[in-house]
Amino acid sequence: MKQLLTGNEAIARGLYEAGVTVAAAYPGTPSTEIMENVAKYPEISSRWTPNEKVAVEVAGAAALAGARAFSSMKHVGLNVAADPMMTLAYEGVNGGLVILTADDPGMHSSQNEQDNRNFSMFGKLMCIEPSDSQECKDYIKLAYELSERYDLVVLFRMSTRVCHSKSIVELGERVEVGVRKYERNVRKTIMVPAHSRPRHFEVEEIFKKMEEEYANNTPLNTIEYNSKKIGVITSGISYQHSKDVFGEDASYLHIGLLNPLPKKMIREFAKEVDEVYVIEENDPFIETQVRAMGIACKGKDVVPQCDELNTRRIGKAFGVKKYVEEDLYQSEINVPARPPVLCAGCPHRGFFYELGKLKNVMIAGDIGCYTLGMVAPLNAMDSVICMGGGFSGATGFDQANKMGKRDDVKVFGCLGDSTFFHSGITSLIDAVYNKSNAVYCILNNSITAMTGHQQNPGTGKTITGEITEAIDPIAVVKSLGIPDDHIRVVNPLDLEETRAALKEAYESTGVFVIMTKSPCALIKEVQKANAGKHVTAHPDKCKSCKACLKVGCPAVALGKDGKIQIDLAQCNGCGICKQVCKFGALE
């Protein structure tokens, strides 16, 4: 049977067919849909974990115990997971272990553009990369066979276009491999120096053996000879783009196994063609090794290293006539810039509206919907680094102010409920332990919102919808010894209540915690409850003072006559704009 699947859906299907039994992940675009689809297969024990490190530790231990195990995350999540991953690479596997990284060239939804293929050489990991949905399914199945055959952890590299693009996939049946027998072997599974030193030598020998006996003969690496004037060495989505650009005017070495590289195959291919092009997104991972082999090639000297590749960029880089001479995909319409904003009815809006009015503050932000608190007219954020950095950043700001004797600046740190469980707890522990003087704000909207409404430890449901213990962030906060008079829980849609809590926090000393508690406006149950609710505008009462525009709601606008208008298709009656208006023009 054939189906049209995205790369993420095909990965989930491949895991099912491969007989995987344990899967763990933390959501992050462009990887999120993988685990959402894996959870549809009851044969696989699937879970969202608090963060990526936990996910890899769960999957890694399951593999050592004999299960075929899987963990997935977006590219920056691999930074969080690197600690256990680097050690697991030495320990090897019992059941196969695949760690999937979904890289984001072009940074469509990410804070950086790191190329995680580099982790494979750095961390001693086999690396596999598909270029379409069929390869996603086929390669992930083969990855488990190779992981078990060579006793290696597999780093499975995806990219945004492969994750989200659809193509036809031939489905197969599940192979029940069960859970392998576990035999205790502390020399292999406890990496103290006496064990890790010899194990490093063993891993290096495994890679040499794999390159010699497998890399140059695997179906993961293929050669397509057409015209031999140009030979393109490529991988992933760049293979698809390259074929679109050059067609039969070039030959192709399509590399699916990136570590170890098929060096013998590369040398033979290079001898057969007049000129070698290496085409890959972001870092010159393949190109650097090709050049080290003494093979002349064109690569990053013409191909952009930054941003996502496409046919146009590749065609222009290599001077392909139609891409150089034709001005493709241009429109005469000058589309205005449309920066992202918090949704209409977002509970974060009231909090940032009030926070942004405070003077002499430094605000450390975090990764999530609330990052948009930086956007005008709210302008309520000074930094965003990483998950959990909202709290650690506040502590850092506070320490710098103390050392610089800036006594007139109050520090706030902001993160969400899912991020609090991800890495905010340890940051808050540090704040308490080291006697920070800052305000730590948990913006609890009862869901992991920006990645598409996944469950988290505070929602009371697992990935499969099973009811479980809902962990209360405030109970965690109190367990750290923060007194009740330094904790406030507020409804951020109530501006007066929010303003009072911020004032109290501003005037406090020591660690002060504010939790805003109001569900995301896009949760289905919330949408149903708010159906038909909206703010009504009375233009005759409007004084055109524009105060309501300062809340930054996309449902609020001024008409050509300068009077207030409400977009009823967006408004859900949260009432923040009404609270701001002093003239009764909104109700």
matplotlib code that plots the C-alpha trace (Angstrom):
import matplotlib.pyplot as plt

x = [0.0, 1.2, 0.5, 1.4, 3.3, 5.5, 9.0, 8.0, 5.0, 7.3, 9.8, 7.0, 5.9, 9.5, 9.8, 6.7, 7.9, 11.3, 9.9, 10.8, 9.3, 10.4, 10.3, 10.9, 11.0, 10.6, 8.5, 10.3, 9.7, 10.4, 10.5, 7.3, 5.0, 7.3, 6.4, 2.8, 2.5, 4.6, 2.1, -0.7, 1.0, 0.2, 3.0, 5.5, 5.7, 5.7, 6.2, 6.9, 9.7, 10.4, 13.4, 15.7, 18.3, 15.8, 14.5, 17.9, 18.6, 15.3, 15.9, 19.6, 18.9, 16.1, 18.5, 21.1, 18.3, 17.6, 14.8, 14.9, 14.7, 14.3, 14.5, 13.8, 14.2, 14.9, 18.6, 19.0, 17.5, 20.6, 22.7, 20.6, 20.9, 24.6, 25.7, 24.1, 24.5, 28.3, 28.7, 26.2, 28.3, 31.1, 28.8, 27.2, 23.9, 22.1, 18.9, 19.4, 19.4, 18.6, 18.7, 17.0, 17.9, 15.7, 17.9, 16.4, 18.4, 17.0, 15.9, 12.2, 11.4, 14.8, 17.4, 20.3, 21.2, 23.6, 24.5, 24.3, 26.1, 29.2, 28.0, 28.5, 32.3, 32.6, 30.7, 31.6, 28.1, 27.0, 25.2, 22.4, 20.4, 17.4, 16.3, 12.6, 9.8, 10.4, 14.0, 12.9, 11.0, 13.6, 16.7, 15.3, 14.6, 18.1, 19.5, 18.4, 20.0, 23.3, 23.1, 22.9, 25.4, 28.1, 27.3, 26.9, 24.5, 22.9, 22.4, 19.6, 19.8, 16.6, 16.0, 12.9, 12.1, 12.4, 10.4, 7.5, 7.5, 5.2, 6.0, 4.7, 5.7, 5.4, 4.3, 5.4, 4.6, 5.9, 8.8, 8.5, 12.1, 11.1, 13.5, 17.0, 18.4, 20.2, 23.6, 25.3, 28.6, 29.8, 33.0, 30.9, 28.0, 29.7, 32.1, 34.6, 38.0, 39.3, 36.5, 36.1, 39.8, 39.8, 36.3, 37.3, 39.9, 37.2, 34.8, 37.4, 38.2, 34.5, 34.3, 37.3, 35.8, 32.4, 34.0, 36.0, 33.3, 30.0, 30.1, 31.3, 28.8, 25.6, 22.3, 22.4, 25.1, 24.3, 25.8, 23.8, 25.9, 24.6, 26.8, 30.2, 31.2, 29.9, 29.8, 27.7, 28.4, 25.4, 23.0, 19.6, 17.3, 20.2, 20.2, 16.6, 17.4, 20.6, 18.7, 16.1, 18.9, 21.2, 19.0, 20.9, 23.6, 25.4, 26.1, 25.3, 26.9, 24.0, 25.3, 22.9, 25.6, 27.5, 29.6, 31.7, 31.9, 32.3, 35.8, 36.7, 33.4, 34.0, 37.5, 36.2, 33.3, 35.7, 37.9, 35.0, 33.9, 35.5, 34.6, 33.3, 30.6, 29.8, 26.3, 25.1, 23.2, 25.0, 28.5, 31.0, 30.7, 31.2, 33.3, 36.0, 36.5, 36.6, 39.2, 41.2, 41.3, 43.1, 40.1, 39.5, 36.0, 33.6, 31.6, 31.2, 33.4, 30.2, 27.4, 26.0, 26.8, 24.0, 20.3, 18.3, 19.3, 16.8, 17.0, 17.4, 20.3, 22.1, 21.5, 22.8, 25.8, 27.0, 25.9, 23.2, 21.8, 18.1, 18.7, 21.1, 19.2, 15.6, 14.3, 12.2, 9.4, 9.1, 5.9, 5.0, 3.1, 5.0, 3.9, 4.1, 6.2, 4.1, 6.0, 4.7, 2.5, 0.8, -2.6, -5.8, -6.8, -3.4, -3.0, 0.6, -0.5, -1.9, 1.2, 3.7, 1.5, 1.8, 5.5, 6.5, 5.2, 7.7, 10.7, 14.3, 13.9, 15.9, 13.8, 15.3, 13.0, 12.9, 11.9, 8.2, 5.1, 6.1, 9.3, 6.9, 6.7, 9.7, 7.6, 6.3, 4.2, 4.8, 8.7, 9.0, 12.1, 15.9, 17.3, 16.4, 19.1, 17.7, 15.2, 15.5, 17.6, 14.8, 15.4, 19.2, 19.4, 17.6, 20.1, 22.9, 21.5, 21.0, 24.6, 26.0, 23.9, 25.2, 28.8, 28.2, 26.5, 23.3, 20.9, 18.1, 17.4, 14.9, 15.4, 12.6, 12.9, 10.1, 9.4, 6.4, 5.0, 6.5, 9.9, 9.7, 9.6, 12.2, 15.0, 13.5, 13.4, 17.2, 17.6, 15.2, 17.1, 20.3, 18.5, 17.3, 20.6, 22.7, 20.4, 19.3, 17.3, 15.0, 11.5, 10.9, 7.7, 6.1, 3.6, 1.3, -1.0, -1.7, 0.0, 3.1, 1.7, 4.2, 5.1, 1.4, -0.3, 1.6, 1.1, 3.6, 4.0, 1.7, -1.3, -2.3, -2.3, 0.3, 1.1, -1.7, -4.2, -4.0, -4.8, -1.8, -0.6, -0.6, 2.5, 1.8, 4.6, 3.7, 4.1, 7.6, 8.3, 7.2, 9.3, 12.4, 11.7, 10.3, 7.8, 4.2, 4.5, 7.0, 4.7, 1.7, -0.6, -2.6, -5.0, -3.1, -6.3, -7.1, -4.8, -5.4, -4.5, -1.4, -0.3, -0.6, 1.5, 4.2, 4.3, 4.7, 7.4, 9.2, 9.4, 10.5, 13.9, 15.2, 13.6, 10.0, 7.8, 4.8, 2.8, 0.2, -2.5, -4.8, -5.1, -3.9, -6.7, -6.3, -6.9, -10.0, -12.0, -11.2, -12.2, -15.5, -16.1, -15.3, -17.4, -19.5, -17.7, -16.2, -15.6, -18.0, -16.7, -18.6, -16.8, -19.0, -17.3, -13.8, -11.4, -8.7, -6.2, -4.8, -4.3, -6.0, -3.4, -0.7, -1.8, -0.7, -3.8, -4.3, -8.1, -7.9, -7.4, -8.3, -10.6, -9.9, -11.8, -9.3, -12.0, -11.6, -12.6, -12.7, -12.1, -14.9, -13.3, -10.3, -11.6, -12.6, -13.6, -10.5, -11.3, -7.8, -8.5, -11.7, -9.7, -7.3, -10.0, -10.9, -13.9, -16.2, -15.6, -15.1, -17.4]
y = [0.0, 3.5, 6.8, 10.4, 11.2, 14.0, 13.1, 13.3, 10.9, 8.6, 8.5, 7.4, 4.7, 3.5, 3.2, 1.1, -1.2, -1.5, -2.9, 0.0, -0.3, 2.8, 6.4, 9.7, 13.3, 16.9, 18.9, 21.4, 22.5, 20.9, 17.6, 17.7, 15.7, 12.7, 11.8, 12.8, 10.2, 7.6, 7.9, 6.6, 3.1, 1.3, -1.1, 1.7, 3.1, 6.9, 9.9, 13.6, 14.1, 17.4, 18.1, 16.5, 15.3, 13.2, 11.9, 10.6, 9.2, 7.2, 6.0, 5.2, 3.2, 1.3, 0.4, -0.8, -3.0, -4.5, -2.5, -0.8, 2.8, 6.3, 9.9, 13.0, 16.8, 19.9, 20.9, 23.1, 20.3, 18.2, 20.7, 19.9, 16.1, 16.2, 15.1, 11.6, 11.3, 11.7, 9.0, 6.6, 6.9, 5.1, 2.7, 1.5, -0.3, -3.6, -2.9, -0.3, 3.4, 6.2, 9.9, 12.2, 15.8, 18.0, 20.9, 24.2, 25.8, 29.3, 29.5, 29.4, 28.8, 28.8, 31.0, 29.7, 27.6, 25.0, 22.0, 19.0, 16.7, 18.1, 16.3, 12.9, 13.3, 15.2, 12.6, 9.3, 8.7, 7.1, 9.7, 9.1, 11.7, 11.1, 13.3, 12.4, 10.6, 7.2, 7.4, 8.6, 5.4, 3.1, 4.7, 4.7, 1.0, 0.3, 2.6, 0.0, -2.9, -0.9, 0.3, -3.3, -4.7, -2.2, -1.4, 2.3, 5.0, 6.5, 10.3, 10.6, 14.1, 15.7, 19.2, 21.4, 20.7, 16.9, 17.0, 18.9, 18.0, 15.2, 12.4, 8.9, 6.1, 2.4, 1.0, -2.3, -4.5, -4.3, -6.7, -7.8, -8.0, -8.0, -6.9, -8.4, -10.4, -8.1, -9.3, -7.2, -5.7, -2.8, -2.4, -1.4, 0.5, 2.4, 5.0, 5.6, 6.5, 2.9, 1.7, 4.7, 4.8, 1.3, 1.8, 4.9, 2.8, 0.2, 2.8, 4.2, 0.7, 0.1, 3.2, 2.1, -1.3, 0.1, 2.4, -0.4, -3.1, -1.2, 2.6, 2.1, -0.7, 0.5, 1.3, 4.5, 5.8, 5.8, 7.0, 8.1, 8.7, 11.0, 13.7, 13.4, 17.0, 17.8, 15.4, 16.6, 15.2, 15.9, 14.7, 15.4, 17.9, 19.4, 16.2, 17.0, 20.6, 19.7, 17.3, 20.0, 22.4, 20.2, 17.3, 15.0, 17.6, 16.2, 12.9, 12.5, 10.9, 10.9, 10.3, 9.0, 7.7, 10.8, 9.3, 7.3, 8.8, 6.5, 7.8, 5.1, 5.7, 9.5, 9.0, 6.7, 9.1, 12.1, 10.3, 9.7, 13.4, 16.5, 18.8, 18.1, 20.2, 19.6, 20.9, 20.9, 23.2, 25.2, 23.9, 22.3, 19.0, 16.8, 19.4, 19.7, 15.9, 15.8, 18.6, 16.8, 13.8, 16.0, 16.3, 19.7, 20.8, 23.8, 24.2, 26.9, 29.2, 29.7, 28.0, 30.1, 28.8, 30.7, 30.2, 27.5, 26.3, 26.1, 25.6, 29.3, 29.8, 26.7, 27.6, 31.2, 29.9, 27.8, 30.1, 27.9, 30.1, 30.1, 30.9, 33.7, 35.4, 34.9, 36.8, 34.0, 34.1, 37.9, 39.7, 43.3, 43.5, 45.1, 43.0, 44.9, 43.4, 41.3, 40.6, 37.9, 39.0, 37.4, 35.9, 37.8, 36.9, 35.6, 35.6, 36.8, 40.1, 41.6, 40.6, 42.1, 45.2, 46.0, 44.8, 47.0, 50.1, 49.6, 51.9, 50.9, 47.2, 44.5, 41.6, 38.2, 36.3, 32.7, 30.5, 30.2, 32.3, 34.8, 35.7, 37.9, 40.1, 41.8, 43.1, 46.7, 48.1, 45.8, 46.2, 44.1, 42.0, 42.6, 39.1, 35.6, 32.9, 29.4, 27.3, 28.1, 31.2, 33.4, 32.5, 32.0, 35.2, 37.1, 35.8, 36.9, 40.4, 40.7, 39.7, 42.1, 44.9, 44.1, 44.1, 47.3, 48.9, 49.6, 49.7, 51.4, 48.5, 45.7, 42.4, 40.2, 36.8, 35.2, 31.7, 29.4, 26.4, 23.8, 25.7, 25.8, 22.0, 21.8, 23.7, 26.5, 24.6, 24.2, 27.9, 28.8, 26.6, 28.5, 31.8, 30.7, 29.0, 32.0, 34.6, 36.4, 39.6, 39.3, 38.5, 35.1, 34.9, 31.6, 32.4, 29.3, 28.9, 25.2, 23.8, 23.7, 26.3, 27.5, 24.0, 23.1, 22.3, 19.3, 18.1, 18.7, 17.7, 20.4, 19.5, 16.3, 14.3, 12.2, 12.2, 9.6, 11.6, 9.3, 11.1, 11.5, 13.6, 17.3, 18.8, 22.3, 24.8, 26.7, 23.5, 23.1, 26.8, 26.4, 23.3, 25.4, 27.4, 30.6, 32.0, 32.6, 36.4, 36.2, 34.2, 35.6, 33.8, 36.2, 36.2, 38.1, 39.1, 41.2, 44.2, 45.6, 42.3, 41.9, 45.5, 45.1, 41.9, 43.5, 46.5, 44.3, 42.3, 45.4, 46.7, 43.3, 42.0, 38.5, 35.9, 36.8, 34.5, 35.5, 32.9, 34.1, 31.5, 31.6, 29.0, 29.6, 31.2, 28.6, 25.5, 23.9, 23.9, 27.5, 28.4, 26.7, 28.5, 31.8, 31.2, 34.3, 36.5, 39.7, 43.3, 45.8, 49.1, 52.4, 54.8, 57.7, 57.5, 57.0, 60.0, 58.5, 58.5, 55.2, 53.8, 50.6, 50.1, 49.9, 46.4, 45.2, 43.0, 42.1, 42.4, 46.1, 48.7, 52.3, 53.0, 55.6, 58.0, 57.4, 55.7, 52.3, 49.1, 45.5, 42.6, 40.2, 37.3, 37.5, 38.9, 36.4, 38.9, 38.7, 42.3, 43.7, 46.6, 47.4, 47.8, 50.2, 52.5, 55.4, 56.6, 53.6, 53.1, 49.4, 47.0]
z = [0.0, -0.8, 1.1, 0.7, 3.8, 5.2, 6.2, 9.8, 9.2, 7.3, 10.1, 12.5, 10.1, 9.8, 13.5, 13.7, 10.9, 12.4, 15.6, 17.9, 21.3, 23.2, 22.0, 23.9, 22.8, 23.6, 21.0, 18.8, 15.2, 12.7, 14.6, 16.6, 14.4, 14.5, 18.1, 17.6, 14.9, 16.8, 19.6, 17.3, 17.3, 20.6, 20.0, 20.8, 24.4, 23.5, 25.8, 25.9, 28.4, 30.3, 28.1, 25.4, 27.9, 29.7, 26.4, 25.3, 28.8, 28.7, 25.1, 25.8, 28.8, 27.0, 24.2, 26.7, 28.2, 24.8, 23.3, 20.0, 21.1, 19.6, 20.6, 18.5, 18.9, 16.9, 16.3, 19.4, 21.5, 20.7, 22.6, 25.7, 25.0, 24.1, 27.6, 27.6, 23.9, 23.9, 26.6, 25.0, 21.8, 23.7, 25.5, 22.3, 22.3, 22.9, 21.1, 18.3, 19.3, 16.9, 17.9, 15.4, 15.0, 12.9, 11.7, 10.6, 7.7, 7.2, 10.9, 10.1, 13.8, 15.5, 17.2, 15.3, 12.2, 13.6, 11.4, 13.6, 11.2, 13.0, 16.1, 14.4, 14.0, 17.2, 19.2, 17.3, 16.0, 12.8, 10.7, 8.2, 6.2, 3.9, 1.1, 0.8, 2.6, 1.2, 2.2, 5.7, 6.2, 4.6, 6.1, 9.7, 9.4, 8.2, 10.9, 13.5, 11.7, 11.4, 15.0, 16.3, 13.7, 14.5, 18.2, 17.4, 18.2, 15.0, 14.6, 12.1, 10.5, 9.1, 7.8, 7.6, 4.0, 4.4, 7.6, 6.2, 2.5, 1.2, -1.2, -1.9, 0.5, 0.0, 3.4, 4.9, 7.8, 11.3, 12.2, 15.8, 17.0, 20.7, 23.4, 23.4, 26.3, 28.8, 30.1, 32.7, 31.4, 33.5, 31.4, 28.5, 30.2, 33.0, 31.5, 34.3, 32.9, 33.2, 31.0, 28.6, 27.6, 25.9, 24.7, 22.7, 20.8, 20.1, 18.8, 16.4, 15.1, 14.6, 12.4, 10.3, 9.9, 8.9, 6.3, 4.8, 4.6, 4.4, 3.6, 0.0, -0.7, 1.0, -0.7, 1.4, -1.0, -4.7, -8.0, -10.9, -14.1, -16.8, -18.4, -16.8, -17.3, -13.8, -10.8, -7.9, -4.5, -2.2, 0.5, 2.0, 0.4, -1.6, -3.7, -4.8, -5.5, -7.4, -9.7, -10.4, -11.4, -13.4, -14.5, -16.9, -17.4, -14.3, -12.5, -8.9, -5.8, -3.4, 0.1, 2.7, 5.1, 6.2, 9.0, 8.0, 4.5, 1.6, 0.7, -1.8, -3.6, -3.6, -5.1, -7.9, -8.6, -8.8, -11.3, -13.6, -13.9, -15.3, -12.4, -8.9, -7.2, -3.5, -2.7, 0.9, 3.2, 5.9, 6.9, 4.4, 6.2, 3.1, 1.3, 4.0, 3.9, 0.1, 0.0, 2.7, 0.3, -2.2, -4.5, -6.1, -6.0, -6.0, -2.9, -0.3, -2.4, -4.5, -2.6, 0.3, 3.8, 5.5, 5.0, 3.3, -0.2, -3.1, -6.8, -7.5, -5.1, -6.4, -10.0, -9.6, -7.6, -10.4, -13.2, -14.7, -17.6, -16.8, -13.1, -13.9, -16.8, -15.7, -12.8, -11.4, -8.9, -8.8, -8.0, -8.8, -5.5, -2.7, 0.3, 3.6, 6.4, 8.8, 12.0, 14.3, 17.2, 20.1, 19.1, 19.8, 23.3, 24.3, 28.1, 27.8, 26.3, 29.6, 31.5, 29.0, 28.6, 32.3, 32.6, 29.7, 31.5, 34.4, 34.4, 35.2, 34.6, 32.8, 31.4, 30.5, 28.1, 26.9, 24.0, 23.4, 22.5, 25.2, 23.2, 21.3, 24.4, 22.7, 19.8, 19.7, 21.2, 24.2, 24.1, 27.3, 26.8, 26.8, 26.0, 24.8, 24.8, 25.2, 27.0, 30.7, 30.0, 31.1, 34.7, 34.6, 32.5, 35.2, 37.8, 35.5, 35.0, 38.8, 39.5, 37.0, 38.5, 42.0, 40.8, 38.8, 41.8, 39.7, 42.6, 40.6, 38.2, 38.9, 37.1, 35.8, 34.2, 32.1, 30.8, 30.2, 32.1, 29.7, 29.8, 33.6, 33.6, 30.8, 32.5, 34.6, 37.8, 38.1, 37.2, 40.0, 42.4, 41.5, 42.2, 45.6, 46.5, 45.5, 47.0, 43.9, 44.0, 41.0, 40.0, 38.3, 36.2, 35.1, 32.3, 32.6, 29.6, 30.4, 27.3, 25.2, 22.8, 20.2, 18.9, 18.5, 21.8, 23.2, 26.7, 29.4, 33.1, 34.2, 31.9, 33.6, 30.3, 28.5, 24.8, 24.3, 26.3, 29.3, 32.6, 34.8, 37.7, 36.9, 38.5, 40.0, 39.3, 42.5, 44.6, 43.1, 43.9, 47.5, 47.9, 47.2, 50.4, 48.8, 51.3, 50.5, 50.7, 47.8, 45.6, 43.6, 41.2, 39.0, 36.0, 33.3, 31.7, 34.8, 34.3, 37.8, 39.5, 37.3, 37.9, 41.7, 41.6, 39.5, 41.8, 44.8, 43.1, 42.0, 45.5, 47.0, 47.8, 47.3, 45.0, 44.1, 41.9, 39.9, 38.0, 35.5, 35.0, 32.0, 29.2, 25.7, 23.6, 20.9, 23.0, 21.5, 24.8, 25.3, 21.8, 22.3, 25.6, 24.0, 20.9, 20.2, 22.8, 21.6, 22.4, 20.8, 19.6, 19.9, 17.5, 18.7, 22.1, 20.7, 21.3, 18.9, 21.8, 20.5, 24.1, 23.0, 20.3, 22.9, 23.9, 20.4, 19.7, 16.0, 16.5, 17.4, 14.7, 13.8, 10.8, 8.1, 10.3, 13.1, 15.2, 16.9, 15.1, 16.3, 14.0, 15.2, 13.3, 15.6, 18.9, 21.6, 24.2, 26.5, 27.5, 27.8, 25.3, 27.2, 30.4, 28.7, 27.2, 29.5, 27.5, 27.3, 23.6, 24.1, 26.0]

ax = plt.figure().add_subplot(projection="3d")
ax.plot(x, y, z, "-o")
ax.set_aspect("equal")
plt.show()
